Amino acid sequence: MTQGAGRARFHRLRVAAVDRLTDDAVALTFAVPQELREAYRFTPGQHLALRRAAGGTGDGAEVRRTYSICSPAPAATAPGTLRVGVRMVDGGAFSTYAHKEIAVGDEVEVMTPAGRFTLAPAPGRYAAVVGGSGITPVLSIAATLLEREPEARFCLVRSDRTTASTMFLEEVADLKDRYPDRFQLVTVFSREEQQAGLASGRLDTERLSALLPALLPVDQVAGWFLCGPYGLVQSAERALRGLGVRRDRVHEEIFHVDDGPATPRPAPTGAPAHSTVTAQLDGRAGTWPVQDGESLLETVLRNRPDAPYACKGGVCGTCRAFLVSGSVRMDRNFALEPEETEAGYVLACQSHPSTEQVELDFDR
């Protein structure tokens, strides 16, 4: 949740810059007007949902996509600009629009910041393992931390296909130049040999289990940030678990889940034939029947189109809600930490009722 902004909402922001990072990645910078700057105050690591309204997509469907903020978070003032990285996805409705159509001066609907893959700057040692566009939120986290905390250190292990495909190459190099004693950078290419450094190849569990202890004292790291494709994040998590790292020190954000299975859920037994969901949203509550096969988010959206969501894939966490009563089953969960689910939070886009009555609170 953004600081002091309440529930996430969309506003139209002007595009101030479009910078080409690689052949298949651009950075979009949005100008934030003075009256909205507090609403867009963010914690390093948060993301923005961008929306292209129905009518602009050709098939009449609204498109929403989530992109992480890559710029450092201002210490004392709310941000005057916000920058995100967008990598082209084959057949991607929004990424194609961002790469081929968005120009300086255009206005884009941008949701206020959300997400809990964050680090509030504090002294200590921190580390990240990222792949591809997973560098985006970690760039904001590392840059903000090193700027604000002179006693902080950051180790970044990043994996990319080739030098030419590496996003934010100059920005990361600048961090190395500015903080040579506090910022440690290790780059591995999966499809390109380097003249120096690590051999090319994928960063799997075995390789990370050997590499990480050689780079830094693993047990002294206050926070690990794993971001990128599902396979890399899972490999890094297994490596850290094998090295004895406590689960509460590991933070994950999945960018691509096509190569990973949904979180295993047992088949429902005795699922109710008819269910209703009661949802509290912006201080107003309503109760509606859940149609066969619908997620709870889909039910709520039929009646409250302002319900919060972005990806509908269990990845971004924008539709996070507190389960007040009843029980649900979630198809997949790549967004909520174990302590959040234990506290009673669910992803509405992945939740289906397993009791006749379910009550959700989107305001908590």
Helices and strands as residue ranges (DSSP letters): E 10-22, E 25-31, G 34-36, E 47-52, E 63-68, E 81-87, H 93-100, E 107-111, E 124-131, G 132-134, H 135-148, E 152-160, H 169-178, E 183-189, H 205-215, G 218-220, E 223-229, H 230-242, G 247-249, E 250-256, E 275-281, E 284-290, H 296-303, E 320-325, E 328-330, H 338-343, E 345-347, G 348-350, E 351-353, E 357-361
